[in-house]
């Protein structure tokens, strides 16, 4: 019984030392980048059109963040669901688990 308590105390002490070491590393070794700046974005029609172009054609965000009709050739987007999310990526698509595009 005494030996078990001694081993348990050593394990708890080791966990505390490791946690203290990690906290010290984070506080001293990592750079202090300060607070994030407050940004304002111009909401002009040109900027909105550029964002729509990027999301739909360049980065193709809408392919995962919209519902798709997989019963049709190439799985086109279901109209009206753009950006609403809900696409499921699971083992049937070769993923190691179940992932949802929010």
Secondary structure, 3 states (H helix, E strand, C coil): CHHHHHHHHHHHHHHHHHHHHHHHHHHHCCCCCCCCCCCCCCCCHHHHHHHHHHHHHHCCHHHCCCCECCCCCCCCECCCCCCCCCCEECHHHCCCCCEECC
